[in-house]
Amino acid sequence: MTIAIIGGMPERFNSFVEKYRAAGERAGHDASKLAVGINSHGYVADTSQAAADEFFGPYSAMMNKIGRERGWTPMTRGDFEALTSLRGALAVGSPQQVVDKILFQHEIFHRQRFLAQMSVGSMPHREVMRAIELFGTEVAPAVRAATAGVDNKTEMTAG
């Protein structure tokens, strides 16, 4: 099962995972072996301030365009910062902040896979490539080390 968390607090999505695992048990499967993946919008920069400053403009422009079509109120910087907090939906920040966010969600979902969609909006290619580099060299190894022995396999993907 894969859940895309692009808004709201991650823990609000846990009921879906619980229902998935319960249905799997009823069908004769070991619930602890049923894979769960979490997909989120994400962005990693050298510092949390750089991540927020680089990602906010393109992200809010895209979300505001979608929001106009759906009747949402425009996104403010305050809305964005709430989404980047530990209990928010976005995996945006310094490498350590993104590690903390992914591990926080791991405690909720006991997931085996995390996918960060970084090319949200019109992000400059150079910045996306740096974010992917930080994700691959700092975030993913730290998450794998922290969850070693907890999961059979932890997959981390950014793009």
Steps between C-alpha positions, in 0.01 A plus 500: 500500500625846418365820650566843352517752783488846345294679763392465859670324787653162415345323797154567353583246228583215738142370505545402132812301585326334795206398277739368235688288752178375662362399159826323425479306828142400425622368166764289674806724459751600767415870549858583596614391154250709304701779340407865545643790305469871571527755219545869581610820340851562621806715461838497673751786517809561708297697755136511598478869405644434153259208448200711597607802296579296187195275511226738618463708182464219245303281740249768602455613137413144397274437800325836454434419134349164597319668789329755275355210300382329819382798703784501756624815665843620384800353683690737725856469626351412840298217345816374332704513819231299682527238225878482549475448876557151642125424493441662162472330162813634327843340536680832451805623689860428582616139469449445874150650494399272214650198681302596812178534296543164328581327831201668668276361227671163526389480864143558388482274196789253534547552129752328273523764230516879483481697176566874488372688197741792472421641159187678618418816310772673300803421715833584334674183382822583689312522830306178441823317418661628823193393699519150348871486580438592865214253519717220364819575691367619836128436551460147362809353675394651834145365469625157395740491798227607742256239373748213456355189656155660516407443136601222268599766250468876498472656156559872459428675170515864394421655168 
